[in-house]
Amino acid sequence: MADASKVVRLAEAVRREVAKAVVGQTEVVDALLVGVITGGHVLIEGVPGTAKTLIARAVARALDVSFKRIQFSPDMMPADVVGTNVYDAERQEFYLRRGPIFANIVLADEVNRTPPKTQAALLEAMQEQSVTIDGVAHPLPSPFLVVATQNPVEYEGTYPLPEAQLDRFAQKVVVGYPPADDERAILARHTGGMQMPDFEAIGLSAVASGADVLEARAALDAVVVDEGVLDYVSAVVRATREHPAVFLGASPRAGVSVLVSAKARALMAGRTFITPDDVKACAVAGLRHRILLRPEVEIEGMETDAVVSDVLESVPVPR
């Protein structure tokens, strides 16, 4: 049997620690917790200055796992991400200089600032949890999670992510501006000057380990999925392909992502079974980036979030 209580304690402890560095943004923190538990990579989109990078750093610190940040830029090459073989003249042999992808949590910061060729360097890592360098496959650490941030594509100097890469993100979370009370609390924390939070100074400490994360992932297998809920997930995903505004609907991988994310949210709520509400809670983040709209409806200003909302309203909920 899955021990949901351990996952609840893990989630609560991480939320508590992250709150020492980040005001609000609970939806993003919970999305990262789901990503950590499921191993499903997370794409965070938002304008600069909304704590996207800080949240990822804080979650990694609370989990006491290795963390690497890659600042993507227009001149970055794939080898800058995965690493390369370097010749040692003294030993007269090549050795692998590992890139920053070799970490438990990898922050791909502003991933849409680099051209598609370099973005593609993440594809194998995200799918296979390994990278191939000069024909040799190198496994990545476990647990492994890519957290990518991006600015909205309409901003200058960005490259839209290819559909194949978007589909490898289990969730896409959109970060908005904070409410007035949260924004005032942020300002109050910086009355002494503008600086990045010092995790040691604010007492943000590790409350879990990589072993705890792997134990939580193992608990996913024991979460019960009723036949009616399974049919519901399938119906929701298939309905995105039949929506009149959609050119290309969600893939089968999208359905798997929504289902597994729902199982993680159930565990975080202390349950060993999922409900339609768990599915609904994961549907927008799990599907919004996997749907392509018809050009004519995009021109009219329709967004994929509206399509997912329409689908959730139209598909009958099992009882």
VMD Tcl script that draws the C-alpha trace (Angstrom):
set ca {
  {0.00 0.00 0.00}
  {1.08 3.51 -0.72}
  {2.00 5.52 2.35}
  {0.26 8.76 1.48}
  {1.06 10.27 4.88}
  {4.78 10.38 4.04}
  {4.05 12.23 0.80}
  {1.80 14.67 2.67}
  {4.58 15.39 5.17}
  {7.10 15.80 2.35}
  {4.89 18.28 0.49}
  {4.03 20.27 3.60}
  {7.67 20.49 4.67}
  {8.82 21.69 1.24}
  {6.02 24.27 1.03}
  {6.94 25.57 4.47}
  {10.62 25.97 3.58}
  {9.98 27.54 0.17}
  {7.64 30.08 1.80}
  {10.67 31.45 3.67}
  {12.05 32.68 0.33}
  {8.96 33.10 -1.86}
  {5.77 35.00 -1.11}
  {2.67 33.28 -2.48}
  {2.94 31.45 -5.84}
  {1.47 28.32 -4.23}
  {0.23 27.01 -7.59}
  {3.76 27.03 -9.00}
  {5.24 25.41 -5.89}
  {2.61 22.64 -5.99}
  {3.26 22.10 -9.70}
  {6.97 21.64 -8.97}
  {6.13 19.22 -6.16}
  {4.01 17.21 -8.60}
  {6.93 17.29 -11.04}
  {9.37 16.13 -8.37}
  {7.12 13.25 -7.29}
  {6.25 12.09 -10.83}
  {9.49 12.93 -12.61}
  {7.45 14.97 -15.08}
  {9.31 18.03 -16.32}
  {7.83 21.48 -15.72}
  {7.75 24.56 -17.95}
  {7.14 27.85 -16.16}
  {6.12 30.84 -18.27}
  {5.91 34.39 -17.05}
  {7.25 37.88 -17.46}
  {10.63 38.68 -15.88}
  {10.69 39.34 -12.16}
  {7.94 36.96 -11.03}
  {10.22 34.60 -9.00}
  {10.35 31.74 -11.51}
  {14.04 31.06 -10.93}
  {13.85 31.64 -7.19}
  {11.07 29.06 -6.75}
  {13.08 26.37 -8.55}
  {16.19 27.13 -6.48}
  {14.22 27.07 -3.24}
  {12.55 23.73 -4.00}
  {15.91 22.15 -4.85}
  {17.41 23.51 -1.62}
  {14.53 22.13 0.45}
  {15.01 18.69 -1.13}
  {18.80 18.59 -0.62}
  {19.45 17.37 -4.16}
  {22.06 18.53 -6.67}
  {20.98 21.60 -8.62}
  {22.39 23.24 -11.73}
  {21.21 26.36 -13.50}
  {21.72 26.85 -17.24}
  {21.29 30.41 -18.47}
  {20.22 29.95 -22.08}
  {21.40 32.56 -24.57}
  {21.40 33.01 -28.36}
  {25.05 31.90 -28.71}
  {24.82 28.74 -26.59}
  {25.76 25.40 -28.19}
  {24.46 21.88 -27.35}
  {27.83 20.93 -25.82}
  {27.38 23.74 -23.31}
  {24.37 21.81 -21.99}
  {25.38 18.13 -22.14}
  {29.17 18.39 -22.03}
  {31.92 17.19 -24.33}
  {34.97 14.92 -24.50}
  {38.18 16.87 -23.90}
  {41.69 15.69 -24.71}
  {44.15 15.52 -21.81}
  {47.64 16.07 -23.30}
  {49.44 14.76 -20.22}
  {47.56 11.47 -20.04}
  {47.13 11.34 -23.83}
  {43.49 10.39 -23.53}
  {40.04 11.92 -23.72}
  {37.89 12.49 -20.66}
  {34.28 13.59 -20.32}
  {33.72 17.13 -19.13}
  {30.16 16.85 -17.90}
  {27.74 19.65 -18.67}
  {25.25 21.15 -16.22}
  {22.60 18.65 -17.34}
  {24.21 16.18 -14.90}
  {22.18 17.18 -11.81}
  {19.04 16.05 -10.02}
  {17.17 19.28 -10.74}
  {18.25 21.27 -13.79}
  {16.93 24.80 -14.22}
  {16.83 25.68 -17.91}
  {16.49 29.41 -17.38}
  {14.91 31.39 -20.23}
  {15.00 28.30 -22.42}
  {13.35 30.14 -25.31}
  {16.26 32.59 -25.51}
  {18.35 30.01 -27.37}
  {17.84 28.66 -30.92}
  {16.03 25.32 -31.50}
  {19.32 23.47 -32.15}
  {20.41 24.01 -28.56}
  {16.92 23.55 -27.15}
  {16.97 20.10 -28.76}
  {19.91 19.13 -26.55}
  {17.37 18.68 -23.76}
  {15.15 16.23 -25.67}
  {17.05 13.01 -25.01}
  {17.71 13.95 -21.40}
  {14.03 14.65 -20.75}
  {12.80 11.47 -22.41}
  {15.51 8.88 -21.69}
  {17.20 10.34 -18.59}
  {20.51 10.00 -20.41}
  {22.59 11.93 -22.92}
  {24.64 10.66 -25.83}
  {28.07 12.25 -26.33}
  {30.23 11.05 -29.23}
  {28.07 7.96 -29.59}
  {28.25 6.92 -25.92}
  {25.15 7.08 -23.68}
  {25.68 8.54 -20.22}
  {22.95 8.07 -17.58}
  {21.79 11.10 -15.63}
  {21.31 11.19 -11.85}
  {18.13 9.88 -10.26}
  {15.85 11.56 -9.41}
  {16.05 13.84 -12.44}
  {13.85 16.80 -13.28}
  {14.08 19.64 -15.78}
  {12.45 22.90 -14.74}
  {12.46 25.34 -17.65}
  {11.45 28.97 -17.54}
  {10.49 31.11 -20.49}
  {9.26 34.57 -21.24}
  {6.12 34.92 -23.36}
  {6.96 34.30 -27.02}
  {5.73 37.71 -28.13}
  {8.65 39.34 -26.33}
  {11.67 40.36 -28.42}
  {14.56 37.93 -28.77}
  {12.72 34.68 -28.07}
  {12.31 31.46 -30.07}
  {9.10 29.40 -29.78}
  {9.77 25.92 -28.37}
  {9.30 23.09 -30.92}
  {6.15 20.99 -30.47}
  {8.25 17.85 -29.82}
  {9.95 19.56 -26.90}
  {6.77 21.07 -25.50}
  {5.20 17.61 -25.44}
  {7.97 16.38 -23.14}
  {6.94 18.83 -20.43}
  {4.35 17.21 -18.20}
  {3.10 20.62 -17.06}
  {3.17 24.20 -18.21}
  {2.49 26.67 -15.42}
  {1.79 30.33 -16.15}
  {3.04 32.74 -13.50}
  {1.14 35.98 -13.21}
  {1.65 39.11 -11.16}
  {1.06 38.61 -7.42}
  {-2.03 39.92 -5.62}
  {-1.71 43.29 -3.89}
  {-1.14 41.83 -0.41}
  {1.57 39.47 -1.68}
  {3.29 42.24 -3.60}
  {3.36 44.43 -0.51}
  {4.85 41.53 1.48}
  {7.55 41.17 -1.18}
  {8.38 44.86 -0.88}
  {8.51 44.58 2.91}
  {11.15 41.83 2.63}
  {13.39 44.14 0.60}
  {13.24 47.33 2.64}
  {16.92 46.85 3.45}
  {17.94 46.77 -0.22}
  {17.50 44.68 -3.35}
  {19.27 41.32 -3.22}
  {18.67 37.66 -3.92}
  {17.61 35.79 -0.75}
  {20.42 34.17 1.19}
  {18.95 30.74 1.96}
  {21.19 30.25 4.97}
  {20.39 33.66 6.38}
  {16.63 33.12 6.12}
  {16.89 29.59 7.50}
  {15.79 27.70 4.40}
  {17.12 24.21 5.02}
  {16.83 20.73 3.53}
  {13.80 18.83 4.82}
  {13.98 15.81 2.49}
  {16.44 13.89 0.35}
  {16.64 12.28 -3.04}
  {15.79 8.96 -1.40}
  {12.57 10.49 -0.05}
  {11.67 11.65 -3.56}
  {12.25 8.18 -5.00}
  {10.13 6.67 -2.22}
  {7.31 9.07 -3.09}
  {7.61 8.08 -6.75}
  {7.35 4.42 -5.81}
  {4.12 5.19 -3.94}
  {2.51 6.33 -7.20}
  {2.23 2.73 -8.38}
  {-0.13 1.85 -5.53}
  {-2.58 4.72 -6.13}
  {-5.90 3.25 -7.26}
  {-7.42 4.50 -10.53}
  {-11.10 3.65 -10.95}
  {-12.23 2.55 -14.41}
  {-14.61 5.51 -14.58}
  {-11.81 7.98 -13.87}
  {-9.59 6.27 -16.44}
  {-12.34 6.67 -19.03}
  {-12.72 10.31 -17.98}
  {-9.04 11.11 -18.58}
  {-9.22 9.44 -22.00}
  {-12.38 11.32 -22.91}
  {-10.89 14.68 -21.92}
  {-7.76 14.14 -24.00}
  {-9.70 12.88 -27.01}
  {-12.12 15.81 -26.78}
  {-9.24 18.27 -27.29}
  {-8.74 16.73 -30.76}
  {-12.39 17.23 -31.69}
  {-12.77 20.83 -30.51}
  {-13.64 23.12 -33.47}
  {-10.93 25.62 -32.54}
  {-8.14 23.03 -32.45}
  {-5.79 22.20 -35.32}
  {-3.78 19.60 -33.38}
  {-5.03 18.08 -30.12}
  {-3.29 16.56 -27.14}
  {-1.20 13.41 -27.60}
  {-1.51 10.10 -25.72}
  {1.57 11.19 -23.74}
  {-0.50 14.15 -22.54}
  {-3.11 11.79 -21.13}
  {-0.45 9.82 -19.28}
  {0.97 13.05 -17.84}
  {-2.44 14.20 -16.59}
  {-3.17 10.80 -15.06}
  {0.19 10.51 -13.26}
  {0.01 14.13 -12.08}
  {-3.47 13.43 -10.68}
  {-2.05 10.47 -8.76}
  {0.63 12.72 -7.26}
  {-1.93 15.33 -6.21}
  {-4.02 12.60 -4.60}
  {-1.00 11.45 -2.57}
  {-0.22 15.05 -1.59}
  {-3.82 15.29 -0.32}
  {-3.40 12.11 1.72}
  {-5.40 9.80 -0.54}
  {-4.48 6.56 -2.30}
  {-7.10 6.96 -5.03}
  {-7.74 9.70 -7.56}
  {-10.97 11.57 -8.22}
  {-12.25 13.56 -11.22}
  {-11.36 16.70 -9.25}
  {-7.71 15.60 -9.22}
  {-7.88 15.24 -12.99}
  {-9.47 18.68 -13.39}
  {-6.76 20.21 -11.17}
  {-4.07 18.86 -13.51}
  {-5.81 19.25 -16.87}
  {-5.01 22.87 -17.73}
  {-1.31 22.65 -16.79}
  {-1.04 19.25 -18.47}
  {-2.76 20.13 -21.76}
  {-2.43 23.87 -22.47}
  {0.98 23.55 -24.17}
  {0.08 20.44 -26.17}
  {-2.74 21.97 -28.19}
  {-2.33 23.90 -31.44}
  {-5.14 26.27 -32.34}
  {-6.38 27.03 -35.81}
  {-4.81 30.25 -37.14}
  {-8.15 31.99 -37.56}
  {-9.13 31.53 -33.90}
  {-5.66 32.58 -32.71}
  {-6.09 35.83 -34.61}
  {-9.35 36.36 -32.75}
  {-7.46 36.07 -29.45}
  {-8.59 32.62 -28.29}
  {-6.17 30.74 -26.02}
  {-5.63 27.05 -25.33}
  {-6.71 27.51 -21.70}
  {-10.19 28.35 -22.97}
  {-10.24 25.16 -25.04}
  {-9.31 23.02 -22.02}
  {-12.01 24.76 -19.97}
  {-14.58 24.07 -22.70}
  {-13.55 20.42 -22.79}
  {-13.81 20.04 -19.01}
  {-17.30 21.53 -19.11}
  {-18.46 19.33 -21.98}
  {-17.10 15.92 -20.92}
  {-19.44 14.17 -18.44}
  {-17.88 13.66 -15.01}
  {-18.09 10.07 -13.68}
  {-19.94 9.54 -10.43}
}
mol new
graphics top color blue
foreach p $ca { graphics top sphere $p radius 0.5 }
foreach p [lrange $ca 0 end-1] q [lrange $ca 1 end] { graphics top cylinder $p $q radius 0.2 }
display resetview
